[in-house]
């Protein structure tokens, strides 16, 4: 059985899109061959959204880990030209430092997984 780590970075604003993306990932997984270790890097995610995502994943054999990266993001100085982007998008740059794994898949939350 393959265990595949996959990372998403988002905050409350994008939690619905993330839920749909993660649901499509789980729905299309071959549960006899693949287990996903889902890592969620966030800076502002309320308890309701965390609960909904945990419940979605817990109904399956996959796992979900929430990692608050607010302290890491405070160290970043954002150039004013890109200031319209939410700061959480920069968390993907720190995935190697945070997870310390050889390989991971990163996905934005606007992705729908298909077979």
N, C-alpha and C positions, 0 to 999 in steps of 0.2 A: 504494500500500500504506500503510495506517495503522499508525503506531507509537504504541502506547498505553502510557503509564507507569502501573504499578499498584504500590502500596506495601502491604507487610505488616509488622507489628511483633509479634515474639514471641521467646521464649527456648526453652531445651531442653525445658521442661515441655510446651510446645505445638507442638513440632516435628512430631510425627506428624499432628496436625490440620492444620498448615500444609502438609505434604507432600500430604495428600489434597485440600485446597483448591486448591493450585497445580496438581496433577495434573488436577483437574476443569476449571480455567481453560484449561490447555493442550489438553486433550482436546476441549473444545467450541469452540476457536478455529477460525475459517475461515482456514487457513494461506495461502490465495491472496489474502486481503484484509487480514489483521491480523497484526502482530507485537507481542508484549508485551515491554516493558522492565520486568522485575520487580525491585523494590528491596526488600530485606529489612533492616529496622532491628532490631538485636538488641543485647542487653547481655550475654547469657550463652548462647552457642551453641557446642557442641563441634565438633571437626573432622569427626567422623563424620556429624553432621547436615548440616554445610555440604557435605561431599562428596556425600551422598545427594541434596540439593537441586540441586547443580550438575549432577550426572549426569542427574537428571530433566529439567532444562531444556535441557541440551546436546544431547539427542536430538532436539530440535526447532529451529526457527529463532528462537526467543525468546532473550532474554538475561536474566541474573540478576546483580545487584550486591548485595554484602553490605556493610552500613555499621554499624560498631560505634558505638553511641551511649552507651556507659557513661559517658564523661566529661560528656556533656550531662545525663544523668539524675542525676549527682551534685549538680548545682546545684539540683535540685528538692527542696523540703521538702514531704513528704506529711503531710496532716492525719491524725491517728490514726483518725478515723472511716472513712477509706478505705484504711487501712494493710493490709487483707486482700487488696487487689488487687496483682498483681505490678507493679513499678515500670515495666516495659517498656510498659505501656499508655499511659503519658504521653508516649512518644516521638512518637506521632501528632500531638501539639500542635506539634512542631518540624519537621514535614515541609516547610513553606514555606522555613524557614531552611536546612535540610539540602540539599534538592534544587534550590531556586531555579528552578522551572519554573512556567509559567503555569497548567497544569492537570495534576492527577494523580488517579487513582482510588485511594481507600484501601479496603482490605477487611480485616475481621477474618478470623481463620483458621477460624472455625466456619461458613464460607460454602461451599456447594457450587454451582458454576456449572453452569448448564444452557443448552441451546440455546434 
